[in-house]
Amino acid sequence: MRLDIFLKIIGITKRRSIAQILIKSGKIKLNGQNTKPSKEIHKNDIINIEDKSYRILDIPSGNIKKEDRQKFYKKL
């Protein structure tokens, strides 16, 4: 799954376009490195958003319920 889509599905960003802007500007990093919105993510990757970090626990398949979002990432 693409990084920008993951951020939208789990609710870190409200829209995919916002995720793309933040990634391109360097405010969101994957495993501590600048990346592209189209970068494929994997389990145990670390997403850094300014001073917050999240570990990917699982990759969702499609849309998920709001109450199930916490199953896919862990705040570090």
Contacts in CASP RR format, 6 or more apart in sequence:
PFRMAT RR
TARGET T0000
AUTHOR 0000-0000-0000
METHOD contacts of the structure
MODEL  1
MRLDIFLKIIGITKRRSIAQILIKSGKIKLNGQNTKPSKEIHKNDIINIE
DKSYRILDIPSGNIKKEDRQKFYKKL
1 9 0 8 1.000
1 40 0 8 1.000
1 41 0 8 1.000
1 59 0 8 1.000
1 60 0 8 1.000
2 37 0 8 1.000
2 38 0 8 1.000
2 39 0 8 1.000
2 40 0 8 1.000
2 41 0 8 1.000
3 19 0 8 1.000
3 23 0 8 1.000
3 28 0 8 1.000
3 30 0 8 1.000
3 35 0 8 1.000
3 36 0 8 1.000
3 37 0 8 1.000
3 38 0 8 1.000
3 39 0 8 1.000
3 40 0 8 1.000
3 41 0 8 1.000
3 47 0 8 1.000
4 16 0 8 1.000
4 19 0 8 1.000
4 20 0 8 1.000
4 23 0 8 1.000
4 37 0 8 1.000
4 38 0 8 1.000
5 16 0 8 1.000
5 19 0 8 1.000
6 41 0 8 1.000
6 56 0 8 1.000
6 59 0 8 1.000
6 60 0 8 1.000
7 13 0 8 1.000
7 16 0 8 1.000
7 19 0 8 1.000
7 28 0 8 1.000
7 47 0 8 1.000
8 14 0 8 1.000
8 15 0 8 1.000
8 16 0 8 1.000
8 19 0 8 1.000
9 60 0 8 1.000
9 62 0 8 1.000
9 63 0 8 1.000
9 64 0 8 1.000
10 60 0 8 1.000
10 64 0 8 1.000
10 69 0 8 1.000
10 72 0 8 1.000
10 73 0 8 1.000
11 69 0 8 1.000
12 19 0 8 1.000
12 47 0 8 1.000
12 49 0 8 1.000
12 54 0 8 1.000
13 19 0 8 1.000
13 22 0 8 1.000
19 28 0 8 1.000
19 37 0 8 1.000
20 37 0 8 1.000
22 28 0 8 1.000
22 49 0 8 1.000
23 35 0 8 1.000
23 36 0 8 1.000
23 37 0 8 1.000
24 36 0 8 1.000
24 37 0 8 1.000
26 34 0 8 1.000
27 49 0 8 1.000
27 50 0 8 1.000
28 47 0 8 1.000
28 48 0 8 1.000
28 49 0 8 1.000
29 35 0 8 1.000
29 47 0 8 1.000
29 48 0 8 1.000
30 39 0 8 1.000
30 41 0 8 1.000
30 45 0 8 1.000
30 46 0 8 1.000
30 47 0 8 1.000
30 48 0 8 1.000
31 45 0 8 1.000
31 46 0 8 1.000
32 46 0 8 1.000
32 48 0 8 1.000
41 47 0 8 1.000
41 56 0 8 1.000
41 59 0 8 1.000
42 56 0 8 1.000
42 59 0 8 1.000
43 56 0 8 1.000
43 57 0 8 1.000
43 58 0 8 1.000
43 59 0 8 1.000
44 55 0 8 1.000
44 56 0 8 1.000
45 55 0 8 1.000
45 56 0 8 1.000
46 53 0 8 1.000
46 54 0 8 1.000
46 55 0 8 1.000
46 56 0 8 1.000
46 76 0 8 1.000
47 53 0 8 1.000
47 54 0 8 1.000
47 55 0 8 1.000
47 56 0 8 1.000
47 73 0 8 1.000
52 75 0 8 1.000
53 75 0 8 1.000
53 76 0 8 1.000
54 73 0 8 1.000
54 74 0 8 1.000
54 75 0 8 1.000
54 76 0 8 1.000
55 73 0 8 1.000
55 74 0 8 1.000
55 76 0 8 1.000
56 72 0 8 1.000
56 73 0 8 1.000
57 71 0 8 1.000
57 72 0 8 1.000
57 73 0 8 1.000
57 74 0 8 1.000
58 71 0 8 1.000
58 72 0 8 1.000
59 72 0 8 1.000
60 72 0 8 1.000
64 72 0 8 1.000
END
